[in-house]
Structures are given as C-alpha cells and as structure tokens.
Amino acid sequence: MKWMLNNFTLLFYILLATLAGCTTPKHNYGTVPTQKTDIAAYNPSTYGYAYSYFEQRAEKGDPIAEDNLGRMYADGRGVAENPEQSVKWYAKAAAKHNADAELNLGVATLYGRGIAQNTGQACQLFSSAKHDGNRYAEEFYSVNCTHSSVV
C-alpha cells in the first residue's frame, strides 16, 4: 500500500511539473492568448478580427503581433498583399529578436520580396533566427548559406 501511495505521489508531481511548463507566456506587452498568437489559427472569415487584434498588440510593441501583421501583408490574408509593409513589420519584430520574424525577414531578403535581394544579409538573419530558437532556420541556413561565396 505504501508503495502505491509513493507512486501516486511521484505521478502527481510529474503531472504538476508538466502543467507548470504549459502556461501562456508573459511578455511585457501582456499575455498573448495561445489561440491568437498565430495568423494560421484564424480562418479567412475572421481575418478582419485578426488584423485588428494584431494591430492593437503591435502598437504596444508586441513582436508576435508585428510578425503576424507581416505575414498577413506577405500573403494577402485579410489585407491587400504588400511586400514592403510585410518587411516593415518583420523588421520591427526582428529587432526584438523574434525568431520567426528574423526567419521571415531573411526569406524576404533572400528572394527580394519587399526589400533588396541580399543573400549575405539573409544568411545573417537565418543565423540570428537559429540562435533565437526558430527550428526551421537551420535548414534555410544550410541550404542557402553554406557555400564559400556567402558569408
């Protein structure tokens, strides 16, 4: 019986530690609800709401919202496609070390979408994105930046 109680206690503490790691991140911009952190969470019928939400958050300096506005302009989701506006928002978020924005700005720079094409600058952004935790940045870096002519 004591063995069983010890196992349940251990299981309880493991569960508690797991749940503690699942909290919504806090930024000095306030709490960003999980369901609203990514434009992909919205369907086309709610892009207007998403734009309004992200714009309000971006005005407060929220880099997640800035990156999402950039994605909306890059893809033409709920707004007219505008690569220059996209780059503007990505750059604001990238300046705050938002890894997703660094990657997105790097891709725009690599292909010259809304900004002058510059492989060297794109590689620097991919490297920063990798350092700041974007899981896709390593692949972009290895495919586009490992040639001896790019540094």
CNS distance restraints for C-alpha pairs under 8 A (distance, minus, plus):
assign (resid   1 and name CA) (resid   5 and name CA) 6.35 0.50 0.50
assign (resid   2 and name CA) (resid   6 and name CA) 6.23 0.50 0.50
assign (resid   3 and name CA) (resid   7 and name CA) 6.34 0.50 0.50
assign (resid   4 and name CA) (resid   8 and name CA) 6.28 0.50 0.50
assign (resid   5 and name CA) (resid   9 and name CA) 6.14 0.50 0.50
assign (resid   6 and name CA) (resid  10 and name CA) 6.16 0.50 0.50
assign (resid   7 and name CA) (resid  11 and name CA) 6.07 0.50 0.50
assign (resid   8 and name CA) (resid  12 and name CA) 6.02 0.50 0.50
assign (resid   9 and name CA) (resid  13 and name CA) 6.36 0.50 0.50
assign (resid  10 and name CA) (resid  14 and name CA) 6.27 0.50 0.50
assign (resid  11 and name CA) (resid  15 and name CA) 6.15 0.50 0.50
assign (resid  12 and name CA) (resid  16 and name CA) 6.10 0.50 0.50
assign (resid  13 and name CA) (resid  17 and name CA) 6.08 0.50 0.50
assign (resid  14 and name CA) (resid  18 and name CA) 6.17 0.50 0.50
assign (resid  15 and name CA) (resid  19 and name CA) 6.19 0.50 0.50
assign (resid  16 and name CA) (resid  20 and name CA) 6.17 0.50 0.50
assign (resid  17 and name CA) (resid  21 and name CA) 6.59 0.50 0.50
assign (resid  18 and name CA) (resid  22 and name CA) 6.84 0.50 0.50
assign (resid  19 and name CA) (resid  23 and name CA) 7.24 0.50 0.50
assign (resid  24 and name CA) (resid  31 and name CA) 7.03 0.50 0.50
assign (resid  24 and name CA) (resid  32 and name CA) 7.22 0.50 0.50
assign (resid  24 and name CA) (resid  33 and name CA) 6.81 0.50 0.50
assign (resid  24 and name CA) (resid  34 and name CA) 6.56 0.50 0.50
assign (resid  25 and name CA) (resid  31 and name CA) 6.55 0.50 0.50
assign (resid  25 and name CA) (resid  32 and name CA) 7.15 0.50 0.50
assign (resid  26 and name CA) (resid  30 and name CA) 6.00 0.50 0.50
assign (resid  26 and name CA) (resid  31 and name CA) 4.90 0.50 0.50
assign (resid  26 and name CA) (resid  32 and name CA) 7.15 0.50 0.50
assign (resid  27 and name CA) (resid  31 and name CA) 6.30 0.50 0.50
assign (resid  27 and name CA) (resid  32 and name CA) 7.93 0.50 0.50
assign (resid  29 and name CA) (resid  57 and name CA) 7.69 0.50 0.50
assign (resid  29 and name CA) (resid  60 and name CA) 6.52 0.50 0.50
assign (resid  29 and name CA) (resid  61 and name CA) 6.88 0.50 0.50
assign (resid  29 and name CA) (resid  62 and name CA) 5.77 0.50 0.50
assign (resid  32 and name CA) (resid  36 and name CA) 7.01 0.50 0.50
assign (resid  32 and name CA) (resid  37 and name CA) 6.38 0.50 0.50
assign (resid  33 and name CA) (resid  37 and name CA) 6.47 0.50 0.50
assign (resid  35 and name CA) (resid  41 and name CA) 6.45 0.50 0.50
assign (resid  36 and name CA) (resid  41 and name CA) 6.68 0.50 0.50
assign (resid  36 and name CA) (resid  42 and name CA) 7.88 0.50 0.50
assign (resid  36 and name CA) (resid  50 and name CA) 7.81 0.50 0.50
assign (resid  37 and name CA) (resid  41 and name CA) 7.74 0.50 0.50
assign (resid  37 and name CA) (resid  64 and name CA) 6.77 0.50 0.50
assign (resid  37 and name CA) (resid  65 and name CA) 7.31 0.50 0.50
assign (resid  38 and name CA) (resid  42 and name CA) 7.75 0.50 0.50
assign (resid  38 and name CA) (resid  64 and name CA) 7.98 0.50 0.50
assign (resid  38 and name CA) (resid  68 and name CA) 6.47 0.50 0.50
assign (resid  39 and name CA) (resid  50 and name CA) 7.07 0.50 0.50
assign (resid  39 and name CA) (resid  68 and name CA) 5.94 0.50 0.50
assign (resid  39 and name CA) (resid  71 and name CA) 7.66 0.50 0.50
assign (resid  39 and name CA) (resid  72 and name CA) 7.40 0.50 0.50
assign (resid  42 and name CA) (resid  46 and name CA) 6.10 0.50 0.50
assign (resid  42 and name CA) (resid  47 and name CA) 6.48 0.50 0.50
assign (resid  42 and name CA) (resid  50 and name CA) 7.05 0.50 0.50
assign (resid  43 and name CA) (resid  47 and name CA) 6.65 0.50 0.50
assign (resid  44 and name CA) (resid  77 and name CA) 7.32 0.50 0.50
assign (resid  44 and name CA) (resid  78 and name CA) 7.11 0.50 0.50
assign (resid  46 and name CA) (resid  50 and name CA) 6.28 0.50 0.50
assign (resid  47 and name CA) (resid  51 and name CA) 5.97 0.50 0.50
assign (resid  47 and name CA) (resid  77 and name CA) 6.67 0.50 0.50
assign (resid  47 and name CA) (resid  78 and name CA) 4.93 0.50 0.50
assign (resid  48 and name CA) (resid  52 and name CA) 6.27 0.50 0.50
assign (resid  48 and name CA) (resid  78 and name CA) 5.89 0.50 0.50
assign (resid  49 and name CA) (resid  53 and name CA) 6.07 0.50 0.50
assign (resid  50 and name CA) (resid  54 and name CA) 6.02 0.50 0.50
assign (resid  51 and name CA) (resid  55 and name CA) 5.91 0.50 0.50
assign (resid  51 and name CA) (resid  69 and name CA) 6.91 0.50 0.50
assign (resid  51 and name CA) (resid  72 and name CA) 7.82 0.50 0.50
assign (resid  51 and name CA) (resid  78 and name CA) 7.22 0.50 0.50
assign (resid  52 and name CA) (resid  56 and name CA) 6.24 0.50 0.50
assign (resid  53 and name CA) (resid  57 and name CA) 6.36 0.50 0.50
assign (resid  54 and name CA) (resid  58 and name CA) 5.87 0.50 0.50
assign (resid  54 and name CA) (resid  65 and name CA) 4.70 0.50 0.50
assign (resid  54 and name CA) (resid  66 and name CA) 7.03 0.50 0.50
assign (resid  54 and name CA) (resid  68 and name CA) 6.92 0.50 0.50
assign (resid  54 and name CA) (resid  69 and name CA) 6.40 0.50 0.50
assign (resid  55 and name CA) (resid  59 and name CA) 6.16 0.50 0.50
assign (resid  55 and name CA) (resid  65 and name CA) 6.99 0.50 0.50
assign (resid  55 and name CA) (resid  66 and name CA) 7.64 0.50 0.50
assign (resid  55 and name CA) (resid  69 and name CA) 7.14 0.50 0.50
assign (resid  56 and name CA) (resid  60 and name CA) 6.83 0.50 0.50
assign (resid  57 and name CA) (resid  61 and name CA) 6.68 0.50 0.50
assign (resid  57 and name CA) (resid  62 and name CA) 5.50 0.50 0.50
assign (resid  57 and name CA) (resid  65 and name CA) 5.78 0.50 0.50
assign (resid  57 and name CA) (resid  66 and name CA) 7.85 0.50 0.50
assign (resid  58 and name CA) (resid  62 and name CA) 4.89 0.50 0.50
assign (resid  58 and name CA) (resid  63 and name CA) 6.79 0.50 0.50
assign (resid  58 and name CA) (resid  64 and name CA) 7.91 0.50 0.50
assign (resid  58 and name CA) (resid  65 and name CA) 5.19 0.50 0.50
assign (resid  58 and name CA) (resid  66 and name CA) 5.15 0.50 0.50
assign (resid  61 and name CA) (resid  66 and name CA) 7.64 0.50 0.50
assign (resid  62 and name CA) (resid  66 and name CA) 6.31 0.50 0.50
assign (resid  62 and name CA) (resid  93 and name CA) 7.70 0.50 0.50
assign (resid  63 and name CA) (resid  67 and name CA) 6.08 0.50 0.50
assign (resid  63 and name CA) (resid  92 and name CA) 7.15 0.50 0.50
assign (resid  63 and name CA) (resid  93 and name CA) 4.33 0.50 0.50
assign (resid  63 and name CA) (resid  94 and name CA) 7.63 0.50 0.50
assign (resid  63 and name CA) (resid  96 and name CA) 6.68 0.50 0.50
assign (resid  63 and name CA) (resid  98 and name CA) 6.27 0.50 0.50
assign (resid  64 and name CA) (resid  68 and name CA) 6.26 0.50 0.50
assign (resid  64 and name CA) (resid  93 and name CA) 7.03 0.50 0.50
assign (resid  64 and name CA) (resid  98 and name CA) 7.21 0.50 0.50
assign (resid  65 and name CA) (resid  69 and name CA) 6.15 0.50 0.50
assign (resid  66 and name CA) (resid  70 and name CA) 6.29 0.50 0.50
assign (resid  66 and name CA) (resid  89 and name CA) 5.17 0.50 0.50
assign (resid  66 and name CA) (resid  90 and name CA) 6.48 0.50 0.50
assign (resid  66 and name CA) (resid  92 and name CA) 6.77 0.50 0.50
assign (resid  66 and name CA) (resid  93 and name CA) 5.58 0.50 0.50
assign (resid  67 and name CA) (resid  71 and name CA) 6.32 0.50 0.50
assign (resid  67 and name CA) (resid  89 and name CA) 6.04 0.50 0.50
assign (resid  67 and name CA) (resid  90 and name CA) 5.19 0.50 0.50
assign (resid  67 and name CA) (resid  93 and name CA) 5.83 0.50 0.50
assign (resid  67 and name CA) (resid  98 and name CA) 7.94 0.50 0.50
assign (resid  67 and name CA) (resid 100 and name CA) 7.17 0.50 0.50
assign (resid  67 and name CA) (resid 101 and name CA) 5.25 0.50 0.50
assign (resid  68 and name CA) (resid  72 and name CA) 6.19 0.50 0.50
assign (resid  69 and name CA) (resid  73 and name CA) 6.30 0.50 0.50
assign (resid  69 and name CA) (resid  86 and name CA) 7.02 0.50 0.50
assign (resid  69 and name CA) (resid  89 and name CA) 6.37 0.50 0.50
assign (resid  70 and name CA) (resid  74 and name CA) 6.03 0.50 0.50
assign (resid  70 and name CA) (resid  85 and name CA) 6.81 0.50 0.50
assign (resid  70 and name CA) (resid  86 and name CA) 3.91 0.50 0.50
assign (resid  70 and name CA) (resid  87 and name CA) 6.45 0.50 0.50
assign (resid  70 and name CA) (resid  88 and name CA) 7.30 0.50 0.50
assign (resid  70 and name CA) (resid  89 and name CA) 4.87 0.50 0.50
assign (resid  70 and name CA) (resid  90 and name CA) 5.42 0.50 0.50
assign (resid  71 and name CA) (resid  75 and name CA) 6.01 0.50 0.50
assign (resid  71 and name CA) (resid  77 and name CA) 7.94 0.50 0.50
assign (resid  71 and name CA) (resid  86 and name CA) 6.41 0.50 0.50
assign (resid  72 and name CA) (resid  76 and name CA) 5.60 0.50 0.50
assign (resid  72 and name CA) (resid  77 and name CA) 4.79 0.50 0.50
assign (resid  72 and name CA) (resid  78 and name CA) 6.86 0.50 0.50
assign (resid  72 and name CA) (resid  79 and name CA) 6.77 0.50 0.50
assign (resid  72 and name CA) (resid  81 and name CA) 7.72 0.50 0.50
assign (resid  72 and name CA) (resid  86 and name CA) 7.45 0.50 0.50
assign (resid  73 and name CA) (resid  77 and name CA) 6.69 0.50 0.50
assign (resid  73 and name CA) (resid  79 and name CA) 6.29 0.50 0.50
assign (resid  73 and name CA) (resid  80 and name CA) 6.67 0.50 0.50
assign (resid  73 and name CA) (resid  81 and name CA) 5.01 0.50 0.50
assign (resid  73 and name CA) (resid  82 and name CA) 5.14 0.50 0.50
assign (resid  73 and name CA) (resid  83 and name CA) 6.37 0.50 0.50
assign (resid  73 and name CA) (resid  85 and name CA) 6.32 0.50 0.50
assign (resid  73 and name CA) (resid  86 and name CA) 4.95 0.50 0.50
assign (resid  74 and name CA) (resid  81 and name CA) 5.78 0.50 0.50
assign (resid  74 and name CA) (resid  82 and name CA) 6.05 0.50 0.50
assign (resid  74 and name CA) (resid  83 and name CA) 5.29 0.50 0.50
assign (resid  74 and name CA) (resid  85 and name CA) 7.93 0.50 0.50
assign (resid  74 and name CA) (resid  86 and name CA) 5.24 0.50 0.50
assign (resid  75 and name CA) (resid  81 and name CA) 5.96 0.50 0.50
assign (resid  76 and name CA) (resid  80 and name CA) 5.03 0.50 0.50
assign (resid  76 and name CA) (resid  81 and name CA) 3.85 0.50 0.50
assign (resid  76 and name CA) (resid  82 and name CA) 7.15 0.50 0.50
assign (resid  77 and name CA) (resid  81 and name CA) 7.47 0.50 0.50
assign (resid  82 and name CA) (resid  86 and name CA) 6.25 0.50 0.50
assign (resid  82 and name CA) (resid 114 and name CA) 7.66 0.50 0.50
assign (resid  83 and name CA) (resid  87 and name CA) 6.21 0.50 0.50
assign (resid  83 and name CA) (resid 113 and name CA) 5.78 0.50 0.50
assign (resid  83 and name CA) (resid 114 and name CA) 4.26 0.50 0.50
assign (resid  83 and name CA) (resid 115 and name CA) 7.92 0.50 0.50
assign (resid  84 and name CA) (resid  88 and name CA) 6.28 0.50 0.50
assign (resid  84 and name CA) (resid 113 and name CA) 7.59 0.50 0.50
assign (resid  84 and name CA) (resid 114 and name CA) 4.16 0.50 0.50
assign (resid  84 and name CA) (resid 115 and name CA) 6.81 0.50 0.50
assign (resid  85 and name CA) (resid  89 and name CA) 6.40 0.50 0.50
assign (resid  85 and name CA) (resid 114 and name CA) 7.61 0.50 0.50
assign (resid  86 and name CA) (resid  90 and name CA) 6.19 0.50 0.50
assign (resid  86 and name CA) (resid 114 and name CA) 7.26 0.50 0.50
assign (resid  87 and name CA) (resid  91 and name CA) 5.91 0.50 0.50
assign (resid  87 and name CA) (resid 105 and name CA) 6.31 0.50 0.50
assign (resid  87 and name CA) (resid 108 and name CA) 7.28 0.50 0.50
assign (resid  87 and name CA) (resid 114 and name CA) 6.05 0.50 0.50
assign (resid  87 and name CA) (resid 115 and name CA) 6.98 0.50 0.50
assign (resid  88 and name CA) (resid  92 and name CA) 6.47 0.50 0.50
assign (resid  89 and name CA) (resid  93 and name CA) 6.44 0.50 0.50
assign (resid  90 and name CA) (resid  94 and name CA) 5.89 0.50 0.50
assign (resid  90 and name CA) (resid 101 and name CA) 4.99 0.50 0.50
assign (resid  90 and name CA) (resid 102 and name CA) 7.06 0.50 0.50
assign (resid  90 and name CA) (resid 104 and name CA) 6.80 0.50 0.50
assign (resid  90 and name CA) (resid 105 and name CA) 5.66 0.50 0.50
assign (resid  91 and name CA) (resid  95 and name CA) 6.03 0.50 0.50
assign (resid  91 and name CA) (resid 101 and name CA) 7.18 0.50 0.50
assign (resid  91 and name CA) (resid 102 and name CA) 7.59 0.50 0.50
assign (resid  91 and name CA) (resid 105 and name CA) 6.68 0.50 0.50
assign (resid  92 and name CA) (resid  96 and name CA) 6.99 0.50 0.50
assign (resid  93 and name CA) (resid  97 and name CA) 6.77 0.50 0.50
assign (resid  93 and name CA) (resid  98 and name CA) 5.55 0.50 0.50
assign (resid  93 and name CA) (resid 101 and name CA) 5.79 0.50 0.50
assign (resid  93 and name CA) (resid 102 and name CA) 7.67 0.50 0.50
assign (resid  94 and name CA) (resid  98 and name CA) 5.04 0.50 0.50
assign (resid  94 and name CA) (resid  99 and name CA) 6.89 0.50 0.50
assign (resid  94 and name CA) (resid 100 and name CA) 7.91 0.50 0.50
assign (resid  94 and name CA) (resid 101 and name CA) 5.09 0.50 0.50
assign (resid  94 and name CA) (resid 102 and name CA) 4.82 0.50 0.50
assign (resid  94 and name CA) (resid 105 and name CA) 7.60 0.50 0.50
assign (resid  97 and name CA) (resid 101 and name CA) 7.97 0.50 0.50
assign (resid  97 and name CA) (resid 102 and name CA) 7.14 0.50 0.50
assign (resid  97 and name CA) (resid 128 and name CA) 7.84 0.50 0.50
assign (resid  97 and name CA) (resid 129 and name CA) 7.75 0.50 0.50
assign (resid  97 and name CA) (resid 132 and name CA) 6.63 0.50 0.50
assign (resid  98 and name CA) (resid 102 and name CA) 6.24 0.50 0.50
assign (resid  98 and name CA) (resid 129 and name CA) 7.59 0.50 0.50
assign (resid  98 and name CA) (resid 132 and name CA) 7.19 0.50 0.50
assign (resid  99 and name CA) (resid 103 and name CA) 6.26 0.50 0.50
assign (resid  99 and name CA) (resid 128 and name CA) 7.26 0.50 0.50
assign (resid  99 and name CA) (resid 129 and name CA) 4.37 0.50 0.50
assign (resid  99 and name CA) (resid 130 and name CA) 7.20 0.50 0.50
assign (resid  99 and name CA) (resid 132 and name CA) 5.22 0.50 0.50
assign (resid  99 and name CA) (resid 133 and name CA) 6.02 0.50 0.50
assign (resid  99 and name CA) (resid 134 and name CA) 5.26 0.50 0.50
assign (resid 100 and name CA) (resid 104 and name CA) 6.14 0.50 0.50
assign (resid 100 and name CA) (resid 129 and name CA) 6.78 0.50 0.50
assign (resid 100 and name CA) (resid 134 and name CA) 6.11 0.50 0.50
assign (resid 101 and name CA) (resid 105 and name CA) 5.87 0.50 0.50
assign (resid 101 and name CA) (resid 129 and name CA) 7.92 0.50 0.50
assign (resid 102 and name CA) (resid 106 and name CA) 5.98 0.50 0.50
assign (resid 102 and name CA) (resid 125 and name CA) 5.47 0.50 0.50
assign (resid 102 and name CA) (resid 126 and name CA) 6.74 0.50 0.50
assign (resid 102 and name CA) (resid 128 and name CA) 6.81 0.50 0.50
assign (resid 102 and name CA) (resid 129 and name CA) 5.18 0.50 0.50
assign (resid 103 and name CA) (resid 107 and name CA) 6.22 0.50 0.50
assign (resid 103 and name CA) (resid 125 and name CA) 6.34 0.50 0.50
assign (resid 103 and name CA) (resid 126 and name CA) 5.56 0.50 0.50
assign (resid 103 and name CA) (resid 129 and name CA) 5.53 0.50 0.50
assign (resid 103 and name CA) (resid 134 and name CA) 7.46 0.50 0.50
assign (resid 103 and name CA) (resid 137 and name CA) 6.22 0.50 0.50
assign (resid 104 and name CA) (resid 108 and name CA) 6.28 0.50 0.50
assign (resid 105 and name CA) (resid 109 and name CA) 6.06 0.50 0.50
assign (resid 105 and name CA) (resid 122 and name CA) 7.56 0.50 0.50
assign (resid 105 and name CA) (resid 125 and name CA) 7.19 0.50 0.50
assign (resid 106 and name CA) (resid 110 and name CA) 5.96 0.50 0.50
assign (resid 106 and name CA) (resid 121 and name CA) 7.35 0.50 0.50
assign (resid 106 and name CA) (resid 122 and name CA) 4.27 0.50 0.50
assign (resid 106 and name CA) (resid 123 and name CA) 6.96 0.50 0.50
assign (resid 106 and name CA) (resid 124 and name CA) 7.86 0.50 0.50
assign (resid 106 and name CA) (resid 125 and name CA) 5.11 0.50 0.50
assign (resid 106 and name CA) (resid 126 and name CA) 5.93 0.50 0.50
assign (resid 107 and name CA) (resid 111 and name CA) 6.26 0.50 0.50
assign (resid 107 and name CA) (resid 122 and name CA) 6.67 0.50 0.50
assign (resid 108 and name CA) (resid 112 and name CA) 5.61 0.50 0.50
assign (resid 108 and name CA) (resid 113 and name CA) 4.78 0.50 0.50
assign (resid 108 and name CA) (resid 114 and name CA) 6.80 0.50 0.50
assign (resid 108 and name CA) (resid 115 and name CA) 6.85 0.50 0.50
assign (resid 108 and name CA) (resid 117 and name CA) 7.84 0.50 0.50
assign (resid 109 and name CA) (resid 113 and name CA) 6.50 0.50 0.50
assign (resid 109 and name CA) (resid 114 and name CA) 7.89 0.50 0.50
assign (resid 109 and name CA) (resid 115 and name CA) 5.92 0.50 0.50
assign (resid 109 and name CA) (resid 116 and name CA) 6.41 0.50 0.50
assign (resid 109 and name CA) (resid 117 and name CA) 5.08 0.50 0.50
assign (resid 109 and name CA) (resid 118 and name CA) 5.71 0.50 0.50
assign (resid 109 and name CA) (resid 119 and name CA) 6.98 0.50 0.50
assign (resid 109 and name CA) (resid 121 and name CA) 7.12 0.50 0.50
assign (resid 109 and name CA) (resid 122 and name CA) 5.39 0.50 0.50
assign (resid 110 and name CA) (resid 117 and name CA) 5.56 0.50 0.50
assign (resid 110 and name CA) (resid 118 and name CA) 5.79 0.50 0.50
assign (resid 110 and name CA) (resid 119 and name CA) 5.14 0.50 0.50
assign (resid 110 and name CA) (resid 121 and name CA) 7.91 0.50 0.50
assign (resid 110 and name CA) (resid 122 and name CA) 5.25 0.50 0.50
assign (resid 111 and name CA) (resid 117 and name CA) 5.71 0.50 0.50
assign (resid 111 and name CA) (resid 118 and name CA) 7.98 0.50 0.50
assign (resid 112 and name CA) (resid 116 and name CA) 4.98 0.50 0.50
assign (resid 112 and name CA) (resid 117 and name CA) 3.84 0.50 0.50
assign (resid 112 and name CA) (resid 118 and name CA) 7.25 0.50 0.50
assign (resid 113 and name CA) (resid 117 and name CA) 7.50 0.50 0.50
assign (resid 118 and name CA) (resid 122 and name CA) 6.19 0.50 0.50
assign (resid 119 and name CA) (resid 123 and name CA) 6.10 0.50 0.50
assign (resid 119 and name CA) (resid 144 and name CA) 7.88 0.50 0.50
assign (resid 119 and name CA) (resid 145 and name CA) 7.81 0.50 0.50
assign (resid 119 and name CA) (resid 150 and name CA) 7.17 0.50 0.50
assign (resid 120 and name CA) (resid 124 and name CA) 6.41 0.50 0.50
assign (resid 120 and name CA) (resid 145 and name CA) 7.80 0.50 0.50
assign (resid 120 and name CA) (resid 150 and name CA) 5.87 0.50 0.50
assign (resid 120 and name CA) (resid 151 and name CA) 5.68 0.50 0.50
assign (resid 121 and name CA) (resid 125 and name CA) 6.33 0.50 0.50
assign (resid 122 and name CA) (resid 126 and name CA) 6.17 0.50 0.50
assign (resid 123 and name CA) (resid 127 and name CA) 6.09 0.50 0.50
assign (resid 123 and name CA) (resid 141 and name CA) 6.13 0.50 0.50
assign (resid 123 and name CA) (resid 144 and name CA) 7.30 0.50 0.50
assign (resid 123 and name CA) (resid 145 and name CA) 5.70 0.50 0.50
assign (resid 123 and name CA) (resid 150 and name CA) 7.89 0.50 0.50
assign (resid 123 and name CA) (resid 151 and name CA) 7.32 0.50 0.50
assign (resid 124 and name CA) (resid 128 and name CA) 6.21 0.50 0.50
assign (resid 125 and name CA) (resid 129 and name CA) 6.02 0.50 0.50
assign (resid 126 and name CA) (resid 130 and name CA) 6.06 0.50 0.50
assign (resid 126 and name CA) (resid 137 and name CA) 5.28 0.50 0.50
assign (resid 126 and name CA) (resid 138 and name CA) 7.23 0.50 0.50
assign (resid 126 and name CA) (resid 140 and name CA) 6.70 0.50 0.50
assign (resid 126 and name CA) (resid 141 and name CA) 5.66 0.50 0.50
assign (resid 127 and name CA) (resid 131 and name CA) 6.17 0.50 0.50
assign (resid 127 and name CA) (resid 137 and name CA) 7.03 0.50 0.50
assign (resid 127 and name CA) (resid 138 and name CA) 7.51 0.50 0.50
assign (resid 127 and name CA) (resid 141 and name CA) 6.73 0.50 0.50
assign (resid 128 and name CA) (resid 132 and name CA) 6.03 0.50 0.50
assign (resid 129 and name CA) (resid 133 and name CA) 6.22 0.50 0.50
assign (resid 129 and name CA) (resid 134 and name CA) 5.39 0.50 0.50
assign (resid 129 and name CA) (resid 137 and name CA) 5.84 0.50 0.50
assign (resid 130 and name CA) (resid 134 and name CA) 5.18 0.50 0.50
assign (resid 130 and name CA) (resid 135 and name CA) 6.73 0.50 0.50
assign (resid 130 and name CA) (resid 136 and name CA) 7.59 0.50 0.50
assign (resid 130 and name CA) (resid 137 and name CA) 4.95 0.50 0.50
assign (resid 130 and name CA) (resid 138 and name CA) 5.82 0.50 0.50
assign (resid 134 and name CA) (resid 138 and name CA) 7.99 0.50 0.50
assign (resid 136 and name CA) (resid 140 and name CA) 6.66 0.50 0.50
assign (resid 137 and name CA) (resid 141 and name CA) 6.01 0.50 0.50
assign (resid 138 and name CA) (resid 142 and name CA) 6.02 0.50 0.50
assign (resid 139 and name CA) (resid 143 and name CA) 6.07 0.50 0.50
assign (resid 140 and name CA) (resid 144 and name CA) 5.96 0.50 0.50
assign (resid 140 and name CA) (resid 145 and name CA) 7.73 0.50 0.50
assign (resid 141 and name CA) (resid 145 and name CA) 5.05 0.50 0.50
assign (resid 141 and name CA) (resid 146 and name CA) 6.96 0.50 0.50
assign (resid 142 and name CA) (resid 146 and name CA) 5.44 0.50 0.50
assign (resid 145 and name CA) (resid 150 and name CA) 5.73 0.50 0.50
assign (resid 145 and name CA) (resid 151 and name CA) 7.12 0.50 0.50
assign (resid 146 and name CA) (resid 150 and name CA) 6.93 0.50 0.50
